Amino acid sequence: MTEFVDLSTLLETLRNTPAMRAKQAIQQPAAAIGAAGHSLSREQLYALPGDDTAAIACGEHFQLLAIEGMLPAFVEVAPWFAGWSAVMANVSDITAMGGRATAVVNAYWHHDDAAAQQMLAGIRAACAAYGLLLAGGHTSLASGHPGALAVAITGIAHTLLSTLHVAPGQVIAMAVDLEGVWHADSPYWKAFEGVPAERLRSKLDVLPRLAEARLLHAAKDISNAGVLGSLLMLLEATGCGATIDLSALPRPPGAEWLRWLQVFPSYGFLMTLDERDWPQVQSAFAFEGVCCARIGQVTADGALRTRLGLQQAPFWNLREQAFTGFSYSHLDLSPLNLAQQEH
């Protein structure tokens, strides 16, 4: 029997999750940054917040830089997994920019040396799996400290994927590794356990290869804001909207809609591309065993609309309500497309 879901109720619940509210809390610092964009060049805009990493032009390539902080409660409850996740999230950010990660540094505070060592073990294991240099960091171990962790990463992109390249008419695709399991009762979908390092790296390399082949415009890793929240962040920089068919989303058998739309997968990306390039993009992911589906299209009006079966309902309108606030739609971004990138 087909699962019935009331779409309007589902969307209202998703709009009010803690993760969605946390993203909206970014708006105040975003406003000051966005206002400064008027006097910046295209390459300087790439270094501003709004993408998954800062992208700094360096001759024939871009140097990528990002950082992730882990919630203290997560560090306390699952120190090894927090260490792994900090690296994994950073690697996904670099990959979403069309880049390849190179090295990480970390800073942590803790009161328990044994737990801190587990956290470091998770970091080292992830670095080994993803082929990264662990270049050191900062340690503060003392009684009374909360468990806290931040990990920063560098990478290189030869052809940049950026939210500044999103434009009306582009196809929206979602790629996710469905060969995974839920982590306890959380929204984390783990598709790395027991997977050989060379397979993890090969799957990640699909995005930079597609970027270098000029087959993608933009990408965003699916983060703790879930599928629709991550999609809003992909669209917000240029003030675009989208129509999304939720039934087209890659989804594990039996996964409930509410949980899956909040998913934070270890491998999951949203991308925009031209219609003509869709067959090649889908084939590239399929070759690596990753499910990639066409889920919608970018529109010009700033409204994110969804449908599920015969039901249709709006999720958000970026013209009426900012999400993170990292919008550069007030600037002339028309030259910002892959065919015209200047390196």
C-alpha positions as CSV (number, residue, x, y, z in Angstrom):
1,M,0.0,0.0,0.0
2,T,1.3,3.5,-0.9
3,E,2.3,5.7,2.0
4,F,0.1,8.8,2.1
5,V,1.7,12.0,3.3
6,D,0.0,15.4,3.6
7,L,2.4,17.6,1.7
8,S,1.5,20.9,3.4
9,T,1.8,19.4,6.9
10,L,5.1,17.8,6.0
11,L,6.6,21.1,4.7
12,E,5.4,23.1,7.7
13,T,7.2,20.6,10.0
14,L,10.4,20.9,7.9
15,R,10.3,24.7,8.0
16,N,10.4,24.6,11.7
17,T,13.2,22.1,12.5
18,P,16.0,23.2,14.8
19,A,18.4,22.8,11.8
20,M,16.4,25.2,9.6
21,R,16.1,27.7,12.4
22,A,19.9,27.5,13.0
23,K,20.5,28.4,9.3
24,Q,18.3,31.4,9.5
25,A,20.3,32.7,12.5
26,I,23.2,33.4,10.1
27,Q,21.3,36.4,8.6
28,Q,22.7,39.2,10.7
29,P,26.4,38.8,9.8
30,A,25.4,37.9,6.2
31,A,23.8,41.3,5.7
32,A,27.0,43.2,6.2
33,I,29.0,40.9,3.9
34,G,26.4,41.0,1.2
35,A,26.4,44.8,1.2
36,A,30.1,44.9,0.5
37,G,29.7,42.9,-2.7
38,H,29.0,46.0,-4.8
39,S,32.7,47.0,-5.0
40,L,34.1,43.5,-5.5
41,S,35.3,41.7,-8.7
42,R,34.0,38.3,-9.7
43,E,37.0,36.5,-8.3
44,Q,36.6,38.4,-5.0
45,L,33.0,37.3,-4.7
46,Y,34.0,33.7,-4.9
47,A,35.8,34.2,-1.6
48,L,32.7,35.4,0.2
49,P,30.4,33.2,2.3
50,G,27.5,31.6,0.4
51,D,29.3,28.6,-1.1
52,D,30.5,25.6,0.8
53,T,34.0,27.0,0.9
54,A,35.9,30.2,0.2
55,A,37.5,30.1,-3.2
56,I,40.7,32.1,-3.6
57,A,42.0,32.6,-7.1
58,C,45.6,31.5,-7.4
59,G,46.8,31.6,-11.0
60,E,45.4,28.7,-12.9
61,H,43.4,27.3,-10.0
62,F,41.4,28.2,-6.9
63,Q,42.6,27.5,-3.3
64,L,39.6,26.3,-1.3
65,L,39.3,26.9,2.5
66,A,36.5,25.8,4.9
67,I,35.9,24.9,8.5
68,E,33.4,22.8,10.5
69,G,32.6,23.0,14.2
70,M,31.0,20.0,16.0
71,L,28.3,20.5,18.6
72,P,29.6,19.9,22.1
73,A,26.8,17.4,22.8
74,F,27.8,15.4,19.7
75,V,31.5,15.4,20.8
76,E,30.5,14.2,24.3
77,V,28.2,11.4,23.2
78,A,30.2,10.1,20.2
79,P,33.8,11.3,20.2
80,W,35.1,9.0,17.5
81,F,32.2,9.7,15.1
82,A,32.4,13.4,15.8
83,G,36.1,13.3,14.7
84,W,35.3,11.4,11.6
85,S,32.3,13.6,10.8
86,A,34.2,16.8,11.1
87,V,36.6,15.6,8.4
88,M,33.9,14.1,6.3
89,A,31.8,17.2,6.3
90,N,34.8,19.3,5.2
91,V,35.6,16.9,2.4
92,S,32.1,17.2,1.1
93,D,32.3,21.0,1.1
94,I,35.5,20.9,-0.9
95,T,34.0,18.3,-3.3
96,A,30.9,20.5,-3.8
97,M,33.1,23.2,-5.1
98,G,34.5,21.0,-7.8
99,G,37.7,20.6,-5.8
100,R,39.9,17.9,-4.2
101,A,40.8,18.1,-0.5
102,T,44.4,18.3,0.5
103,A,45.0,18.8,4.2
104,V,43.2,19.5,7.5
105,V,44.0,21.1,10.9
106,N,42.0,20.8,14.1
107,A,41.4,22.6,17.3
108,Y,39.8,20.8,20.3
109,W,39.0,21.4,23.9
110,H,38.2,18.5,26.3
111,H,38.2,17.5,30.0
112,D,38.7,13.7,29.3
113,D,41.9,12.6,27.7
114,A,40.5,9.1,26.8
115,A,37.5,10.7,25.0
116,A,39.9,13.2,23.3
117,Q,42.0,10.4,22.0
118,Q,38.9,8.7,20.5
119,M,38.0,11.9,18.8
120,L,41.6,12.2,17.4
121,A,41.4,8.6,16.3
122,G,38.2,9.4,14.3
123,I,40.0,12.4,12.7
124,R,43.0,10.2,11.8
125,A,40.9,7.4,10.4
126,A,38.9,9.8,8.1
127,C,42.2,11.5,6.9
128,A,43.6,8.1,6.0
129,A,40.4,7.1,4.2
130,Y,40.1,10.3,2.2
131,G,43.9,10.7,1.6
132,L,44.4,13.9,3.5
133,L,47.4,15.3,5.4
134,L,46.6,15.9,9.1
135,A,48.8,19.0,9.5
136,G,48.4,19.5,13.2
137,G,46.3,22.0,15.2
138,H,45.6,23.3,18.7
139,T,44.9,21.2,21.9
140,S,43.5,22.4,25.2
141,L,42.9,19.6,27.7
142,A,41.9,20.6,31.2
143,S,39.4,19.9,33.9
144,G,36.2,21.9,33.4
145,H,36.5,22.2,29.6
146,P,33.5,21.2,27.5
147,G,34.1,18.8,24.7
148,A,34.5,21.0,21.6
149,L,36.0,20.4,18.2
150,A,36.6,22.4,15.0
151,V,38.4,21.2,11.9
152,A,39.5,23.3,9.0
153,I,40.4,22.0,5.5
154,T,42.1,23.2,2.3
155,G,41.7,22.0,-1.3
156,I,42.2,22.9,-4.9
157,A,39.7,23.3,-7.7
158,H,40.7,23.7,-11.3
159,T,37.2,24.5,-12.5
160,L,35.0,26.0,-9.9
161,L,31.4,25.1,-9.0
162,S,29.7,28.0,-7.3
163,T,26.2,29.0,-6.3
164,L,26.9,32.2,-8.2
165,H,26.5,30.1,-11.4
166,V,22.9,29.1,-10.7
167,A,20.5,30.4,-13.3
168,P,16.9,29.9,-14.4
169,G,16.3,27.0,-16.7
170,Q,19.1,24.8,-15.3
171,V,18.3,21.2,-14.3
172,I,18.5,20.3,-10.6
173,A,19.9,16.9,-9.8
174,M,20.5,15.0,-6.5
175,A,23.2,12.4,-6.1
176,V,23.3,10.3,-3.0
177,D,25.0,7.0,-2.0
178,L,22.1,4.8,-1.0
179,E,24.3,1.9,0.1
180,G,24.3,3.0,3.7
181,V,22.4,2.9,7.1
182,W,21.0,5.3,9.5
183,H,23.2,6.3,12.5
184,A,21.0,5.3,15.5
185,D,17.9,7.5,15.6
186,S,19.6,10.5,14.0
187,P,19.2,12.0,10.5
188,Y,22.8,10.9,9.7
189,W,22.9,8.5,6.8
190,K,26.3,6.6,6.8
191,A,27.6,5.3,3.5
192,F,31.2,4.9,4.5
193,E,31.4,2.0,7.0
194,G,33.3,-1.0,5.5
195,V,33.9,0.8,2.2
196,P,37.5,0.6,1.0
197,A,39.3,4.0,0.9
198,E,39.8,3.9,-2.9
199,R,36.0,3.5,-3.4
200,L,35.3,6.5,-1.1
201,R,37.8,8.6,-3.0
202,S,36.6,7.4,-6.5
203,K,33.0,8.4,-5.7
204,L,34.0,11.8,-4.5
205,D,36.1,12.4,-7.6
206,V,33.0,12.4,-9.8
207,L,32.2,16.0,-9.0
208,P,35.6,17.5,-9.8
209,R,35.8,15.5,-13.0
210,L,32.4,16.7,-14.1
211,A,33.3,20.2,-13.2
212,E,36.5,20.0,-15.3
213,A,34.5,18.6,-18.2
214,R,32.2,21.7,-17.9
215,L,29.2,19.5,-17.2
216,L,28.0,21.1,-14.0
217,H,27.4,24.7,-13.0
218,A,27.0,24.6,-9.2
219,A,26.7,22.1,-6.4
220,K,25.9,22.0,-2.7
221,D,26.5,19.1,-0.3
222,I,23.3,18.1,1.5
223,S,24.0,19.2,5.1
224,N,22.1,19.3,8.4
225,A,19.5,21.6,6.9
226,G,18.3,18.5,4.9
227,V,17.4,18.4,1.3
228,L,15.1,21.4,1.0
229,G,17.2,23.6,3.3
230,S,20.4,22.7,1.4
231,L,18.5,23.5,-1.9
232,L,17.6,26.9,-0.5
233,M,21.3,27.6,0.1
234,L,22.1,26.6,-3.4
235,L,19.5,29.0,-4.8
236,E,19.8,32.0,-2.5
237,A,23.0,33.5,-3.8
238,T,21.4,34.4,-7.1
239,G,17.8,34.8,-5.8
240,C,16.5,32.0,-8.0
241,G,13.7,29.6,-7.2
242,A,12.9,26.0,-8.2
243,T,10.2,23.5,-8.8
244,I,10.9,20.1,-7.2
245,D,9.3,16.8,-7.6
246,L,9.8,15.0,-4.3
247,S,8.8,11.7,-5.7
248,A,11.9,11.9,-8.0
249,L,14.3,12.1,-5.0
250,P,16.7,9.1,-4.6
251,R,15.4,7.4,-1.4
252,P,16.2,4.2,0.4
253,P,13.4,1.6,0.5
254,G,11.2,2.2,3.4
255,A,12.6,5.6,4.4
256,E,9.9,7.9,5.8
257,W,9.5,11.2,4.1
258,L,9.9,13.4,7.2
259,R,13.2,11.6,8.1
260,W,14.6,11.5,4.6
261,L,14.0,15.1,3.8
262,Q,16.0,16.0,7.0
263,V,18.8,13.6,6.0
264,F,22.5,14.5,6.5
265,P,24.2,11.9,4.3
266,S,27.9,11.1,4.3
267,Y,27.7,11.4,0.5
268,G,24.9,13.6,-0.9
269,F,25.0,16.5,-3.3
270,L,22.6,18.8,-5.1
271,M,23.7,20.1,-8.5
272,T,22.6,22.3,-11.4
273,L,23.5,21.6,-15.0
274,D,22.3,22.2,-18.5
275,E,19.6,19.9,-20.0
276,R,21.9,18.6,-22.7
277,D,24.5,17.4,-20.2
278,W,22.1,15.3,-18.0
279,P,22.7,11.9,-19.6
280,Q,26.5,12.2,-19.1
281,V,26.1,13.4,-15.5
282,Q,23.8,10.6,-14.6
283,S,26.1,8.0,-16.2
284,A,29.1,9.3,-14.4
285,F,27.5,8.8,-11.0
286,A,26.0,5.4,-12.0
287,F,29.4,4.1,-13.0
288,E,30.5,4.7,-9.4
289,G,27.4,3.1,-7.9
290,V,25.8,6.4,-6.8
291,C,22.2,7.1,-7.5
292,C,21.7,10.4,-9.3
293,A,18.2,11.6,-10.2
294,R,16.8,14.7,-11.9
295,I,14.5,16.3,-9.3
296,G,13.5,19.7,-10.7
297,Q,14.4,22.9,-12.5
298,V,15.7,26.3,-11.5
299,T,13.2,29.2,-11.9
300,A,13.6,32.9,-11.9
301,D,11.1,34.0,-9.2
302,G,12.8,33.0,-5.9
303,A,10.0,30.6,-4.9
304,L,10.8,27.0,-4.0
305,R,7.7,24.9,-4.9
306,T,7.3,21.2,-4.4
307,R,5.0,18.5,-5.6
308,L,4.4,15.0,-4.3
309,G,2.1,12.9,-6.5
310,L,-1.0,15.1,-7.2
311,Q,-0.3,17.4,-4.3
312,Q,1.5,20.8,-4.8
313,A,2.6,23.2,-2.2
314,P,5.1,26.1,-1.7
315,F,8.0,25.6,0.7
316,W,9.8,29.0,0.7
317,N,10.0,32.3,-1.2
318,L,13.5,33.9,-1.0
319,R,12.1,37.2,-2.3
320,E,9.8,37.4,0.8
321,Q,12.0,35.8,3.4
322,A,15.8,35.3,3.4
323,F,17.2,32.0,4.5
324,T,20.8,32.4,5.5
325,G,21.0,35.9,4.1
326,F,23.9,35.2,1.8
327,S,22.4,36.6,-1.3
328,Y,24.1,38.5,-4.1
329,S,21.0,38.8,-6.4
330,H,21.3,42.6,-6.1
331,L,24.5,42.4,-8.2
332,D,24.8,41.8,-12.0
333,L,25.8,38.1,-12.0
334,S,25.0,37.4,-15.6
335,P,28.6,36.8,-16.8
336,L,29.1,34.2,-14.0
337,N,28.8,31.0,-15.9
338,L,31.2,28.1,-16.5
339,A,31.8,28.9,-20.1
340,Q,33.2,32.4,-19.2
341,Q,35.2,31.6,-16.0
342,E,38.5,33.5,-16.1
343,H,41.4,31.7,-14.4
